[in-house]
Amino acid sequence: MVVREFFRAAALALAVSCAALAVPVPEARAGQDEEHDNFVYTSCTAVCPLLSQTFAEFQNRLGAEAGKLRMVSISIDPEQDTPERLAEYARRYKAGPQWTHYTGTLGASVMLQKAFQAYFGDKMHHRPVTFIRAAPGQPWVRLDGFVTPDDLDKEYRQLVRPG
């Protein structure tokens, strides 16, 4: 069951973590505000493949509309997940140009997981969680558990066309 809860994650935590990860804070392209985030690692054989497959199916459903949002997968095993490994992982799931994969230092990854209240000790204890927000500065929607492409589509439609 997906539990929906709203909370505000500090934008500063994202900026600080991105700086520590040595990547730019994800910038919106024209008309691109909504963001979908998750935490994965490339050698995971349980949770991460399901999260990534869900993102892949969601982007496929959206077709050209996928370019209106950002999808971000952040490594929780940056010591193993080199940029090359993440690039291969992204290819495996046919990540489109709107879906970026980040790695960096373990400290930066832990800091970002803590900012999102998604740190559970180490990679072996991580849980499936997806975060969505309509635009920078807006509250995040936290989806705990295994979401489906239908769940993501429903949340997406509610955020882009509220009411």
Secondary structure as UniProt FT lines:
FT   STRAND          3..7
FT   HELIX           11..20
FT   TURN            21..22
FT   TURN            30..31
FT   STRAND          34..40
FT   TURN            42..43
FT   HELIX           47..62
FT   HELIX           63..68
FT   STRAND          69..75
FT   TURN            78..80
FT   HELIX           83..92
FT   TURN            93..94
FT   TURN            97..98
FT   STRAND          99..102
FT   HELIX           106..115
FT   TURN            116..117
FT   HELIX           123..125
FT   STRAND          129..133
FT   TURN            136..137
FT   STRAND          140..144
FT   HELIX           149..160
//
